[in-house]
């Protein structure tokens, strides 16, 4: 695939994501990936830590192989189609691996619920964005959690899958999505800690470059939107390492600086400690910042093949 076609696939994916949205429930391929991961990882229950570790690694590897293999096969099947139809179908398949519109839409729902005084409703909407318990969160805590999740997911929802699409084609984007799904399901402390250790570490490694690239783009977006880029850069340089994740702070910290708000997960991290707690207005303000960052990131990634003269390491 030539660079122009690759760029068109990214453009089509973004437009379809904006216009069509995602399939509901079990119709979404990410749900299928999650079912595979969940089925294998459930075998770890009650076993030793070493067994849990191995089963988690198998679940991750199986999901990556299946995602890459099926997508590779589908791409090969599309090769004989007219170019326009092929690009449209590839764009749709890529659209399923990214979620910019869904991310912004959910953040907007949380902000609207808070603005109308419907705190319980906002807590329920927030569950689509965060893995932490939302019951009992205050207005400020819901606002902060929403801002944190929206900014962190700039990387997970758009920049990283498009980065691996440019490098390895559509199968690469879906292999990344498998890793990210495994990390979201089992890659955290607690019940699944040993089962999800491999998924968490692989996800960290895969997001190293995308998260840092997203941070730079976010700072540029801050300036373009007329916000305080100096505060964003200062918070990035100071607080990027405050989170347990080696990547989350890279987009969360400059967002805190750009908005002038304090983002805190009690007992884990504080970003922008000198600022005030956020309100729903700050959550609303974070959405165009995240949206512009995701669009700019997509444009930059689409331009890379033109600069390098190649569509990636593995051609579509």
C-alpha positions as a Markdown table, in Angstrom:
| # | Residue | x | y | z |
|---|---|---|---|---|
| 1 | Unk | 0.0 | 0.0 | 0.0 |
| 2 | Unk | 1.4 | 3.4 | -1.0 |
| 3 | Unk | 1.6 | 6.2 | 1.5 |
| 4 | Unk | -1.3 | 8.0 | 0.0 |
| 5 | Unk | -3.6 | 5.0 | 0.5 |
| 6 | Unk | -2.4 | 4.5 | 4.0 |
| 7 | Unk | -3.2 | 8.1 | 4.8 |
| 8 | Unk | -6.6 | 7.7 | 3.3 |
| 9 | Unk | -7.3 | 4.6 | 5.4 |
| 10 | Unk | -6.5 | 6.7 | 8.6 |
| 11 | Unk | -8.8 | 9.5 | 7.3 |
| 12 | Unk | -11.6 | 7.1 | 6.5 |
| 13 | Unk | -11.2 | 5.5 | 10.0 |
| 14 | Unk | -11.5 | 8.8 | 11.7 |
| 15 | Unk | -14.6 | 9.9 | 9.7 |
| 16 | Unk | -16.3 | 6.6 | 10.2 |
| 17 | Unk | -15.6 | 6.7 | 13.9 |
| 18 | Unk | -17.2 | 10.2 | 14.0 |
| 19 | Unk | -20.2 | 9.3 | 11.8 |
| 20 | Unk | -21.0 | 5.6 | 12.6 |
| 21 | Unk | -19.9 | 4.9 | 16.1 |
| 22 | Unk | -19.1 | 1.4 | 17.4 |
| 23 | Unk | -21.1 | -1.9 | 17.1 |
| 24 | Unk | -23.0 | -2.7 | 20.2 |
| 25 | Unk | -22.0 | -5.3 | 22.7 |
| 26 | Unk | -21.0 | -8.7 | 21.4 |
| 27 | Unk | -20.8 | -7.4 | 17.8 |
| 28 | Unk | -17.5 | -5.5 | 18.6 |
| 29 | Unk | -14.3 | -7.4 | 17.9 |
| 30 | Unk | -12.7 | -6.1 | 21.1 |
| 31 | Unk | -15.5 | -8.0 | 23.0 |
| 32 | Unk | -14.4 | -11.1 | 21.1 |
| 33 | Unk | -10.8 | -10.5 | 22.1 |
| 34 | Unk | -11.9 | -9.9 | 25.7 |
| 35 | Unk | -13.8 | -13.2 | 25.7 |
| 36 | Unk | -10.7 | -15.1 | 24.6 |
| 37 | Unk | -8.6 | -13.4 | 27.2 |
| 38 | Unk | -11.2 | -13.9 | 29.9 |
| 39 | Unk | -11.7 | -17.6 | 29.1 |
| 40 | Unk | -8.0 | -18.4 | 29.2 |
| 41 | Unk | -7.2 | -16.3 | 32.3 |
| 42 | Unk | -10.1 | -17.8 | 34.2 |
| 43 | Unk | -8.0 | -21.0 | 34.4 |
| 44 | Unk | -5.7 | -19.2 | 36.7 |
| 45 | Unk | -8.1 | -19.0 | 39.6 |
| 46 | Unk | -6.9 | -20.7 | 42.7 |
| 47 | Unk | -3.5 | -21.7 | 41.2 |
| 48 | Unk | 0.0 | -20.8 | 42.3 |
| 49 | Unk | 1.6 | -17.4 | 41.4 |
| 50 | Unk | 3.9 | -19.1 | 38.9 |
| 51 | Unk | 0.9 | -20.9 | 37.2 |
| 52 | Unk | -1.1 | -17.7 | 37.2 |
| 53 | Unk | 1.9 | -15.9 | 35.5 |
| 54 | Unk | 2.2 | -18.6 | 32.8 |
| 55 | Unk | -1.6 | -18.7 | 32.1 |
| 56 | Unk | -1.7 | -14.9 | 31.8 |
| 57 | Unk | 1.2 | -15.0 | 29.4 |
| 58 | Unk | -0.6 | -17.7 | 27.3 |
| 59 | Unk | -3.8 | -15.6 | 27.3 |
| 60 | Unk | -1.9 | -12.5 | 26.1 |
| 61 | Unk | 0.0 | -14.4 | 23.4 |
| 62 | Unk | -3.1 | -16.3 | 22.2 |
| 63 | Unk | -5.0 | -13.0 | 21.9 |
| 64 | Unk | -2.2 | -11.4 | 19.9 |
| 65 | Unk | -1.7 | -14.3 | 17.6 |
| 66 | Unk | -5.4 | -14.7 | 16.9 |
| 67 | Unk | -6.0 | -10.9 | 16.4 |
| 68 | Unk | -3.0 | -10.6 | 14.1 |
| 69 | Unk | -3.7 | -13.8 | 12.2 |
| 70 | Unk | -7.4 | -13.1 | 11.5 |
| 71 | Unk | -6.8 | -9.5 | 10.6 |
| 72 | Unk | -3.9 | -10.6 | 8.3 |
| 73 | Unk | -6.2 | -13.1 | 6.6 |
| 74 | Unk | -9.0 | -10.6 | 6.1 |
| 75 | Unk | -6.6 | -8.0 | 4.6 |
| 76 | Unk | -5.4 | -10.6 | 2.1 |
| 77 | Unk | -9.0 | -11.4 | 1.2 |
| 78 | Unk | -9.6 | -7.7 | 0.4 |
| 79 | Unk | -6.6 | -7.5 | -2.1 |
| 80 | Unk | -8.7 | -8.4 | -5.1 |
| 81 | Unk | -11.3 | -5.7 | -4.5 |
| 82 | Unk | -11.5 | -2.3 | -6.3 |
| 83 | Unk | -9.2 | 0.1 | -4.6 |
| 84 | Unk | -11.9 | 2.4 | -3.3 |
| 85 | Unk | -13.9 | -0.4 | -1.8 |
| 86 | Unk | -10.8 | -1.9 | -0.3 |
| 87 | Unk | -9.8 | 1.4 | 1.3 |
| 88 | Unk | -13.3 | 1.8 | 2.7 |
| 89 | Unk | -13.3 | -1.6 | 4.3 |
| 90 | Unk | -9.7 | -1.2 | 5.7 |
| 91 | Unk | -10.8 | 2.1 | 7.1 |
| 92 | Unk | -13.7 | 0.5 | 8.9 |
| 93 | Unk | -11.6 | -2.3 | 10.3 |
| 94 | Unk | -9.1 | 0.3 | 11.5 |
| 95 | Unk | -11.9 | 2.4 | 12.9 |
| 96 | Unk | -12.9 | -0.5 | 15.1 |
| 97 | Unk | -9.4 | -0.5 | 16.7 |
| 98 | Unk | -9.6 | 3.2 | 17.7 |
| 99 | Unk | -12.1 | 5.1 | 19.8 |
| 100 | Unk | -11.6 | 8.9 | 19.7 |
| 101 | Unk | -15.3 | 9.7 | 19.3 |
| 102 | Unk | -16.4 | 7.3 | 21.9 |
| 103 | Unk | -13.9 | 8.7 | 24.4 |
| 104 | Unk | -15.0 | 12.3 | 23.8 |
| 105 | Unk | -18.7 | 11.4 | 23.9 |
| 106 | Unk | -18.4 | 9.5 | 27.2 |
| 107 | Unk | -16.4 | 12.4 | 28.8 |
| 108 | Unk | -19.1 | 14.8 | 27.6 |
| 109 | Unk | -21.9 | 12.7 | 29.1 |
| 110 | Unk | -20.1 | 12.7 | 32.5 |
| 111 | Unk | -19.7 | 16.5 | 32.3 |
| 112 | Unk | -23.3 | 17.1 | 31.3 |
| 113 | Unk | -24.6 | 14.9 | 34.1 |
| 114 | Unk | -22.4 | 16.8 | 36.6 |
| 115 | Unk | -23.6 | 20.2 | 35.2 |
| 116 | Unk | -27.2 | 19.1 | 35.9 |
| 117 | Unk | -26.5 | 18.0 | 39.4 |
| 118 | Unk | -26.9 | 14.3 | 38.6 |
| 119 | Unk | -24.0 | 13.0 | 40.5 |
| 120 | Unk | -25.1 | 9.3 | 40.6 |
| 121 | Unk | -25.7 | 9.4 | 36.8 |
| 122 | Unk | -22.2 | 10.9 | 36.3 |
| 123 | Unk | -20.7 | 8.1 | 38.5 |
| 124 | Unk | -22.4 | 5.5 | 36.3 |
| 125 | Unk | -21.2 | 7.1 | 33.1 |
| 126 | Unk | -17.7 | 7.3 | 34.5 |
| 127 | Unk | -17.5 | 3.5 | 34.8 |
| 128 | Unk | -17.1 | 3.4 | 31.0 |
| 129 | Unk | -13.8 | 5.3 | 31.4 |
| 130 | Unk | -12.2 | 4.1 | 34.6 |
| 131 | Unk | -11.6 | 0.8 | 36.3 |
| 132 | Unk | -11.7 | 2.2 | 39.9 |
| 133 | Unk | -14.9 | 2.1 | 41.9 |
| 134 | Unk | -17.0 | 5.2 | 41.3 |
| 135 | Unk | -19.6 | 4.9 | 44.1 |
| 136 | Unk | -19.0 | 7.6 | 46.7 |
| 137 | Unk | -16.9 | 9.8 | 44.5 |
| 138 | Unk | -17.5 | 13.6 | 44.9 |
| 139 | Unk | -18.2 | 16.0 | 42.1 |
| 140 | Unk | -14.6 | 17.0 | 42.1 |
| 141 | Unk | -13.3 | 13.4 | 42.2 |
| 142 | Unk | -15.6 | 12.4 | 39.3 |
| 143 | Unk | -14.4 | 15.5 | 37.3 |
| 144 | Unk | -10.7 | 14.6 | 38.1 |
| 145 | Unk | -11.2 | 10.9 | 37.2 |
| 146 | Unk | -12.8 | 11.9 | 33.9 |
| 147 | Unk | -10.0 | 14.3 | 33.0 |
| 148 | Unk | -7.4 | 11.7 | 33.9 |
| 149 | Unk | -9.0 | 8.9 | 31.9 |
| 150 | Unk | -9.7 | 11.1 | 28.8 |
| 151 | Unk | -6.1 | 12.4 | 28.8 |
| 152 | Unk | -4.5 | 8.9 | 29.4 |
| 153 | Unk | -6.6 | 7.3 | 26.7 |
| 154 | Unk | -5.3 | 9.7 | 24.1 |
| 155 | Unk | -2.5 | 7.2 | 23.8 |
| 156 | Unk | -4.5 | 4.0 | 24.2 |
| 157 | Unk | -7.5 | 4.9 | 22.1 |
| 158 | Unk | -5.8 | 6.6 | 19.1 |
| 159 | Unk | -2.1 | 7.3 | 19.1 |
| 160 | Unk | -0.8 | 3.8 | 19.9 |
| 161 | Unk | -3.1 | 1.8 | 17.5 |
| 162 | Unk | -2.4 | 4.2 | 14.7 |
| 163 | Unk | 1.3 | 4.1 | 15.4 |
| 164 | Unk | 1.3 | 0.3 | 15.1 |
| 165 | Unk | -0.9 | 0.6 | 12.0 |
| 166 | Unk | 1.7 | 2.7 | 10.3 |
| 167 | Unk | 4.5 | 0.4 | 11.3 |
| 168 | Unk | 2.8 | -3.0 | 10.8 |
| 169 | Unk | -0.4 | -2.5 | 9.0 |
| 170 | Unk | -3.9 | -3.4 | 10.2 |
| 171 | Unk | -2.7 | -6.6 | 11.8 |
| 172 | Unk | -0.3 | -4.6 | 13.9 |
| 173 | Unk | -3.0 | -2.2 | 15.1 |
| 174 | Unk | -5.1 | -5.2 | 16.2 |
| 175 | Unk | -2.3 | -7.0 | 17.9 |
| 176 | Unk | -1.8 | -3.8 | 19.9 |
| 177 | Unk | -5.5 | -3.7 | 20.7 |
| 178 | Unk | -5.3 | -7.3 | 22.0 |
| 179 | Unk | -2.4 | -6.3 | 24.4 |
| 180 | Unk | -4.3 | -3.1 | 25.5 |
| 181 | Unk | -7.5 | -5.1 | 26.1 |
| 182 | Unk | -5.6 | -7.7 | 28.2 |
| 183 | Unk | -4.0 | -5.0 | 30.2 |
| 184 | Unk | -7.4 | -3.4 | 30.9 |
| 185 | Unk | -8.9 | -6.7 | 31.9 |
| 186 | Unk | -6.1 | -8.3 | 34.1 |
| 187 | Unk | -3.1 | -5.9 | 34.1 |
| 188 | Unk | -3.7 | -4.4 | 37.6 |
| 189 | Unk | -3.0 | -5.1 | 41.2 |
| 190 | Unk | -5.3 | -7.3 | 43.2 |
| 191 | Unk | -7.1 | -10.4 | 42.1 |
| 192 | Unk | -5.4 | -10.7 | 38.7 |
| 193 | Unk | -2.0 | -9.3 | 39.7 |
| 194 | Unk | 0.1 | -12.3 | 38.8 |
| 195 | Unk | -2.1 | -13.3 | 35.8 |
| 196 | Unk | -1.8 | -9.9 | 34.3 |
| 197 | Unk | 1.8 | -9.1 | 34.9 |
| 198 | Unk | 3.0 | -10.0 | 31.4 |
| 199 | Unk | 0.1 | -8.0 | 29.8 |
| 200 | Unk | 0.8 | -5.0 | 32.0 |
| 201 | Unk | 4.5 | -5.0 | 31.1 |
| 202 | Unk | 4.0 | -5.6 | 27.4 |
| 203 | Unk | 1.4 | -2.8 | 27.3 |
| 204 | Unk | 3.9 | -0.5 | 29.1 |
| 205 | Unk | 6.6 | -1.2 | 26.5 |
| 206 | Unk | 4.3 | -0.8 | 23.5 |
| 207 | Unk | 3.1 | 2.6 | 24.8 |
| 208 | Unk | 6.5 | 4.0 | 25.5 |
| 209 | Unk | 6.9 | 5.8 | 22.2 |
| 210 | Unk | 3.2 | 6.6 | 21.5 |
| 211 | Unk | 2.7 | 8.2 | 25.0 |
| 212 | Unk | 5.7 | 10.5 | 24.6 |
| 213 | Unk | 4.7 | 11.5 | 21.1 |
| 214 | Unk | 1.2 | 12.2 | 22.4 |
| 215 | Unk | 2.6 | 14.4 | 25.2 |
| 216 | Unk | 4.5 | 16.6 | 22.7 |
| 217 | Unk | 1.4 | 16.9 | 20.5 |
| 218 | Unk | -0.8 | 17.7 | 23.5 |
| 219 | Unk | 1.5 | 20.6 | 24.5 |
| 220 | Unk | 1.2 | 21.9 | 20.9 |
| 221 | Unk | -2.6 | 21.6 | 21.1 |
| 222 | Unk | -2.5 | 23.5 | 24.4 |
| 223 | Unk | -0.8 | 26.4 | 22.6 |
| 224 | Unk | -3.2 | 26.3 | 19.6 |
| 225 | Unk | -6.2 | 26.4 | 22.0 |
| 226 | Unk | -4.8 | 29.5 | 23.7 |
| 227 | Unk | -4.0 | 27.7 | 27.0 |
| 228 | Unk | -0.9 | 28.0 | 29.1 |
| 229 | Unk | 1.7 | 25.9 | 27.3 |
| 230 | Unk | 4.4 | 26.9 | 29.9 |
| 231 | Unk | 2.3 | 25.4 | 32.7 |
| 232 | Unk | 1.6 | 22.3 | 30.6 |
| 233 | Unk | 5.3 | 21.8 | 29.8 |
| 234 | Unk | 6.3 | 22.5 | 33.4 |
| 235 | Unk | 3.8 | 19.9 | 34.7 |
| 236 | Unk | 4.9 | 17.4 | 32.1 |
| 237 | Unk | 8.6 | 17.7 | 33.1 |
| 238 | Unk | 7.9 | 17.6 | 36.8 |
| 239 | Unk | 5.0 | 15.1 | 37.2 |
| 240 | Unk | 5.2 | 12.7 | 34.3 |
| 241 | Unk | 6.8 | 10.1 | 36.5 |
| 242 | Unk | 4.4 | 10.4 | 39.4 |
| 243 | Unk | 2.1 | 7.6 | 38.2 |
| 244 | Unk | 2.7 | 3.9 | 38.7 |
| 245 | Unk | 2.4 | 3.5 | 34.9 |
| 246 | Unk | 5.5 | 4.7 | 33.0 |
| 247 | Unk | 3.2 | 6.2 | 30.4 |
| 248 | Unk | 0.0 | 7.6 | 31.9 |
| 249 | Unk | 1.6 | 10.6 | 33.4 |
| 250 | Unk | 3.0 | 11.8 | 30.0 |
| 251 | Unk | -0.5 | 13.0 | 28.9 |
| 252 | Unk | -2.2 | 13.4 | 32.3 |
| 253 | Unk | 0.5 | 15.8 | 33.7 |
| 254 | Unk | 0.5 | 18.4 | 30.8 |
| 255 | Unk | -3.3 | 18.2 | 30.8 |
| 256 | Unk | -3.3 | 19.2 | 34.5 |
| 257 | Unk | -1.0 | 22.1 | 33.7 |
| 258 | Unk | -2.9 | 23.2 | 30.7 |
| 259 | Unk | -6.2 | 23.3 | 32.6 |
| 260 | Unk | -4.6 | 24.6 | 35.9 |
| 261 | Unk | -6.2 | 21.8 | 38.0 |
| 262 | Unk | -5.0 | 19.3 | 40.5 |
| 263 | Unk | -5.4 | 15.6 | 39.5 |
| 264 | Unk | -5.2 | 13.1 | 42.3 |
| 265 | Unk | -5.8 | 9.4 | 42.8 |
| 266 | Unk | -5.6 | 9.1 | 46.6 |
| 267 | Unk | -2.6 | 7.0 | 47.8 |
| 268 | Unk | -1.2 | 6.8 | 44.3 |
| 269 | Unk | -0.3 | 10.1 | 42.7 |
| 270 | Unk | -0.8 | 13.9 | 42.6 |
| 271 | Unk | -0.4 | 15.9 | 39.4 |
| 272 | Unk | -0.4 | 19.7 | 39.5 |
| 273 | Unk | -0.3 | 19.8 | 43.3 |
| 274 | Unk | -0.3 | 23.6 | 43.3 |
| 275 | Unk | -3.6 | 23.9 | 41.4 |
| 276 | Unk | -7.2 | 23.8 | 42.5 |
| 277 | Unk | -9.5 | 20.7 | 42.3 |
| 278 | Unk | -11.3 | 20.4 | 39.0 |
| 279 | Unk | -15.0 | 21.0 | 38.3 |
| 280 | Unk | -17.2 | 19.7 | 35.5 |
| 281 | Unk | -16.2 | 22.8 | 33.5 |
| 282 | Unk | -12.6 | 21.6 | 33.5 |
| 283 | Unk | -13.7 | 18.1 | 32.3 |
| 284 | Unk | -15.6 | 19.8 | 29.5 |
| 285 | Unk | -12.5 | 21.9 | 28.7 |
| 286 | Unk | -10.3 | 18.8 | 28.6 |
| 287 | Unk | -12.4 | 17.3 | 25.7 |
| 288 | Unk | -11.4 | 19.8 | 22.9 |
| 289 | Unk | -7.8 | 19.5 | 24.1 |
| 290 | Unk | -7.8 | 15.7 | 23.9 |
| 291 | Unk | -9.8 | 15.8 | 20.6 |
| 292 | Unk | -7.3 | 18.2 | 18.9 |
| 293 | Unk | -4.4 | 16.1 | 20.2 |
| 294 | Unk | -5.8 | 12.9 | 18.7 |
| 295 | Unk | -6.6 | 14.5 | 15.4 |
| 296 | Unk | -3.1 | 16.1 | 15.1 |
| 297 | Unk | -1.5 | 12.9 | 16.1 |
| 298 | Unk | -3.4 | 11.0 | 13.4 |
| 299 | Unk | -2.3 | 13.6 | 10.8 |
| 300 | Unk | 1.3 | 13.4 | 11.9 |
| 301 | Unk | 1.3 | 9.6 | 11.8 |
| 302 | Unk | -0.3 | 9.6 | 8.4 |
| 303 | Unk | 2.5 | 11.9 | 7.2 |
| 304 | Unk | 5.3 | 9.6 | 8.4 |
| 305 | Unk | 5.1 | 7.2 | 5.4 |
| 306 | Unk | 5.5 | 10.2 | 3.0 |
| 307 | Unk | 8.6 | 11.3 | 4.9 |
| 308 | Unk | 10.1 | 7.8 | 5.0 |
| 309 | Unk | 9.0 | 6.9 | 1.6 |
| 310 | Unk | 7.5 | 3.6 | 2.8 |
| 311 | Unk | 4.2 | 2.5 | 4.3 |
| 312 | Unk | 5.9 | 0.8 | 7.2 |
| 313 | Unk | 8.0 | -2.2 | 8.2 |
| 314 | Unk | 5.2 | -4.6 | 7.2 |
| 315 | Unk | 3.2 | -3.5 | 4.2 |
| 316 | Unk | -0.6 | -4.0 | 4.1 |
